[in-house]
Amino acid sequence: MTERGVTFERYSGMPTETDAKGIFRRGGPLIAWFKDPAGNILSVLQPD
């Protein structure tokens, strides 16, 4: 998705802290959040 211009949201200091690429990798599925053109926050995940 990033190759198509999507920027993942980054979160720090939270239970959902993401890595430098904006991906949550702390157990369970990999999850990334991003904003759509209207400003809504959406997520995608990769199952285990």
LOVONU-937303 format. One line per 3 residues: number of its first residue (from 1); their letters; for each residue x, y, z of N, C-alpha, C. Coordinates in steps of 0.2 Angstrom, whole numbers, plus 5000, padded with zeros to 4 digits. Example, Ala and Ser with C-alpha at 12.3 -4.5 7.8 and 13.67 -1.06 7.14 Angstrom:
LOVONU-937303
1) AS) 5066:4972:5039:5062:4978:5039:5066:4984:5039; 5064:4989:5035:5068:4995:5036:5064:5000:5039 .
//
This chain:
LOVONU-937303
1) MTE) 5004:4994:5000:5000:5000:5000:5004:5006:5000; 5010:5006:5004:5014:5012:5004:5017:5014:4997; 5018:5008:4993:5020:5010:4986:5015:5013:4982 .
4) RGV) 5009:5013:4984:5004:5017:4980:5002:5024:4984; 5006:5026:4988:5006:5032:4992:5002:5033:4998; 5000:5027:5001:4997:5027:5007:5002:5028:5013 .
7) TFE) 5000:5032:5017:5004:5033:5023:5001:5030:5029; 5004:5026:5033:5002:5022:5039:5003:5027:5045; 4998:5027:5049:4998:5031:5055:5003:5028:5060 .
10) RYS) 5006:5032:5064:5011:5030:5069:5009:5031:5075; 5009:5027:5080:5007:5028:5087:5012:5026:5092; 5014:5030:5097:5019:5028:5102:5016:5029:5109 .
13) GMP) 5019:5026:5113:5017:5026:5120:5010:5024:5122; 5007:5019:5117:5000:5017:5118:5001:5009:5118; 4996:5006:5120:4996:4998:5119:4996:4996:5112 .
16) TET) 4994:5001:5107:4994:4999:5100:5001:5002:5097; 5006:5003:5100:5012:5006:5098:5014:5003:5091; 5016:5007:5086:5018:5004:5080:5026:5005:5079 .
19) DAK) 5028:5001:5074:5035:5002:5073:5037:5008:5068; 5043:5009:5065:5045:5014:5061:5041:5015:5055; 5038:5009:5053:5034:5008:5046:5027:5009:5048 .
22) GIF) 5025:5010:5054:5018:5011:5056:5014:5005:5056; 5017:4999:5058:5014:4993:5059:5015:4990:5066; 5009:4988:5068:5008:4985:5075:5011:4978:5074 .
25) RRG) 5016:4976:5078:5018:4969:5078:5019:4965:5084; 5015:4967:5089:5016:4964:5096:5011:4959:5097; 5011:4953:5094:5007:4948:5096:5000:4948:5091 .
28) GPL) 4998:4943:5089:4992:4943:5085:4993:4945:5078; 4988:4947:5074:4990:4949:5067:4993:4956:5067; 4997:4956:5061:5000:4963:5060:4994:4968:5058 .
31) IAW) 4995:4974:5060:4989:4979:5059:4993:4985:5057; 4990:4989:5052:4992:4995:5050:4985:5000:5050; 4986:5006:5052:4980:5011:5051:4982:5016:5047 .
34) FKD) 4977:5019:5043:4979:5024:5038:4972:5029:5038; 4973:5035:5035:4967:5039:5034:4965:5039:5027; 4958:5039:5026:4956:5039:5019:4955:5047:5017 .
37) PAG) 4954:5048:5011:4953:5055:5009:4949:5060:5013; 4944:5057:5016:4939:5060:5020:4941:5061:5028; 4947:5058:5029:4950:5059:5036:4948:5053:5041 .
40) NIL) 4944:5048:5038:4942:5043:5043:4948:5038:5043; 4949:5035:5049:4955:5031:5051:4952:5024:5049; 4956:5020:5045:4954:5013:5043:4960:5009:5045 .
43) SVL) 4959:5002:5045:4964:4998:5046:4964:4992:5042; 4970:4989:5041:4971:4983:5037:4975:4978:5042; 4974:4972:5041:4977:4967:5045:4979:4961:5041 .
46) QPD) 4985:4958:5043:4987:4952:5040:4987:4946:5046; 4982:4941:5045:4981:4936:5050:4988:4932:5051; 4988:4929:5057:4994:4925:5059:4995:4920:5054 .
//
